Amino acid sequence: MSELKINNPVYEDLIKLNLIDPKEIRVFHNKTRDGDFKVLIDKSSDLLFLEKNSLPENYYQESPEAAGFDNFFKKNGYFEDDLRRFNFLKKYIKNNNYLLDVGSEWGGFLKLSKDYCKKVEGAELNQIALEYVEKNLKIKVHKDLRLVNDKPDLLTMFHVLEHIPYQLNFLNLAYEKLKSGGNIVIEVPHANDYLLKKINLPEVKDFLFWNEHLVLHTKNSLKAFVDSAGFIEAKIFHIQRYGFLNHFGWLHDRKPGGHEKYLDNFNKDLNDSYCRWLIETENTDTLICVAKKK
């Protein structure tokens, strides 16, 4: 621990919530796919976080949008992840008048949801994605969550929180913006991902860790953050985004993309059983939290 010089703001939040023990922090991996940024683990909690936040303050505003349009998006106007999230949250979406998706990116989730709510809007730092949604979907996108004036009944953020340096402050802002009695939905990558913690392949670590993901939460830490912001009735769901063929690809080829390379071998029953096992053992790659404002 004496050799580490932690300047990741998430570390201070973790200390404040008593989620980690500085004496139990070790180096889990010596690099990310972006460079020599140490990934740390707290052995008492299994939390993973970066030693440093290397990104400039305006990184997301000025960086070109990295996500490309795959064939599924080109055909449907949304990603498969957008459809998965919409189906999972349909009962929440239908019961709300105003949905705000924070980190709305290309707007696929908003496109799927707009026929079920009186109003859907996004919040997105990246100007390229913001302009795309407003031009092509005719949906209002705010440049910053702080600029949202109306209070949404449902506030969603999918793979956003792990990018935020000051997460408690951000969740406090989300709480302030949300309507009383409204729901927040937060999706994050999971620290106890089967490939990371059980299989422990160096190639997986080299690929999955990057300088944008400041922390990988556990179900306990995610709930603690949400509770600290004042939300109540928090429920944590284990979700598996990548199935059997993806994991087979990692084990066989030591590379990502097995779910595409071996698609001809896809078996729904096998895949469903495998994902169900990961959910039951709480070794999924993803967590979703649903909570309510008092």
N, C-alpha and C positions, 0 to 999 in steps of 0.2 A: 504493500500500500504506500510505502514511503516514496517509491519511485514514480507514483502516479501524480499527475498535475491536472486534476479534474476541473474543467471550466465549462461543463455542460450544465445549463440552468436547470434541467430536469433533475439533476442530482440534488439540488437544494430543495426542490419540492418533495422528493423521495425522503430526504432527511426530515423535513418538516412533518411529514405524515407518519414518521417512524416505520417506514416500509423497508428500510435497509439498515444494516449495521456496518459502519465504516471498517470495522475490524475483519469483516467477512468478505470484503471485496477483492476479487482476483481478476486477472486477465483471462478472458474466455477465448479471444481470438486477436491476433496481432495486426490485423488489417481489415479494411473494407474493400469493396470492389472499386472504390474511388481513390484509395491511397492507404498510407500507413496510419490509419486511425484505429486506435485500440478499442475493442469491444470488451466491456467489463461485465462481470456477473457478481451478484450478491448471493453467496452460497446459502444464506439463511432464508432467502425468499425466492430464488431462481430468477429474479429480475435481470434483464439484460439492458445495458445502456452504453452509449459512447462516452469515451473519456472527454472528448472535446466537441463543441459545436463549431464546425469549421465554416459554416455558411454565412455570407454577409447578410445584413438585415433586409436588403431589397432583393434577395436571391429569387424568390418566387414571382415577384412582380416583373423582373427583367429577363429571367431565363426563358429561352424558347420552350414551348410546350413539347415535352418529350414523347408523350403517348401518341402512337400512330393509330390509324383506323384499320382494324383487321377486317377480314371478309365478312364476319358476322355483323360488325358495325355498318359496313358499307351497304349491306342488304337491309338491315332493320333500323338503323339510326340509333342504336344503343348497343352496349356491350353485354355479353352474357352475364357478367357480374351485376349489371344494372337490373337485368331481368330477375336474377336470383334474389336480389335485395327487394325488388318490388313484390315478388311473390311471398317472400317471408314477412313483409310488413304490410300486406294488403289490408288487414283488418284495422291497422292503425291509420293508414292513409284514408280509408273510406269514412272514418269518423271525424275528420278534420276539415276545417274550412280553408286554412292557410298553411301551406307546407313551405318551409325554407330549407334548402339543401346547401350546407356550407362546404365549400370545396367542390362545387358542382361540375367542374371540368367541362366536358363536352355535352352535358345536359341530358344524357340518356335516361337517368332515373327521373328527371323532371318530365321528360317526354312521356314516359310510361304513366306517370302519376297525374298529369294535368287534367285528364278527363274525370278524375275521381275527387278533385278538390275545387273549390271556388277560385282559389288563387294558388299558384306555385311560383316561387322565385328562387334564385340562386345567389350565392355569394362566392366570388372567385377572384383571387389575386392576379392570376395570369390574364393579361389583356387579350392574348390571342384566343384563348378559350372563351372568355367573356363575350367578345365580339361575335364569335361563331354562334353561340347560343342565342344571343339577342337577334342576330340577323336571320338565322335559319329556323329557329323554333319560336321566335317572337315572344320570348320569355324574358322578363326583367332579371338582370343579374347585377347585384351590388358589388362594388369594388372591395368592400370591407364589411365585416359583420357589424362594426360600430356605426355604419351608415344606415342600417336597417331601422326604420321608424315604427312600422306596425309590428305587433307581437304575434308570431306564428303559433299555431296550435301544435304543430309537429316540426321539430328541428332535427335534421339528420346531418351526420358528418361521417363519411366513409373513408377510412384510411387518411385521416387528416390529423388527428390528435398526436400521433407519433412524430409528426413534423414540427410541432409547436414547441418552442423553447420554454415558454412560461405557461405551463399547462393549467395550473390552478387559476391563474388570472384569466385565461381564455375560457375555462369552464364557468367561472364566475360571471363573465360577460354573457355567455350563452344563457345562463340562468336568468340574468337580468332581462335579456331580450325575449325569452319565452313567455307565453301567456300562462297565467296561473291555471294549474290543472293540466297544462300541456305536457307532451312527451318529448323526450330527447332520445335519439338513437345514435350510438357511437360504435363504429366498427374499426377494429385495430388488428394488426398482426399479433400473434400469440408467442410469448417467450418460450412456451413449452411445446413448440412445434416438434412433431415426431422426428423429422429429418434433422433438426438441430440438436435435440437433447438425447434422443435414443440412438439414432443411427450415427450421428456425430461425424459426418463426412466433411473433410476439409474443403472439398469443392463446393458443398452446399453453403458452408460459412462464407467462402470467398464470393459467392453469388448473392446470397440473401442479405448480408450486411452491407449497408451503404450509408454515406454521410448524411442523407436526408432523414433517416430513421434514428431519432435521438434516443428512443427507448422502445423496448418490446415489453408490453405489459403482461402480467398474469391476471387471472380473474380477481384475485384479492387486491392487487394494486389498482386495477381499473375501477372496481367498486369503491375503494377508498377515495380515489380522486373525485368520483361522482358524488359520493356522500359528502365530501368536504365542501363541495360547491353548494350544498343545500338540497340536492335532489333526493327524492325518497322512492321507496319501493323498487330499487334497482334490481333488475334481473339480468344475469349473465348467461349467454348462450354460446356453446361451442359450435363453430362452423368450420367445415372443411371445404376449402375452395378447390384444391387440386387433389385429384383422385388417384386411383391405383396405378394407372399408366404413367402418370407423372413421376410417382415414386419409383416405379419400375425403371424408368429412364435414368433416374439418378443412381440407382443401385447398379444398373447394367452398364451405363455409358459414362457415369459421373458428369452428366450434363443436364441442363434443363430441357424442356420441350418434349418429354416422352409422351405426353398426352396428345401431341400432334404427330410425332414420328410413328407411334404404334397404334394410331387410331383404328386401323383395320382390325385390330385385336380387341377392340372395346367390348366388354361384356357388362351389361347394366347390373345384373344381379351381383356379380363379383365386386364391381365398383361400389354399389350401394352398401354391401356388407362391409367392405373395407372402411368406407367413410363412417359408417355407423359404429364400427369398432373404435375408430379414432375419437369419435364424439363421446362414446361411453367411457373411454379411458382418459378423456380430457387431454389428448395429445394432438389437438387440431392445429391448423396453421392460423386460425382466425378466431377472434372473440367479437360478439355483439352484445352491447349493453343497452337495455331499454329502461329508462327511468322517468320519473314524473316530477314536475314542479309543484310545490305545495299549493 
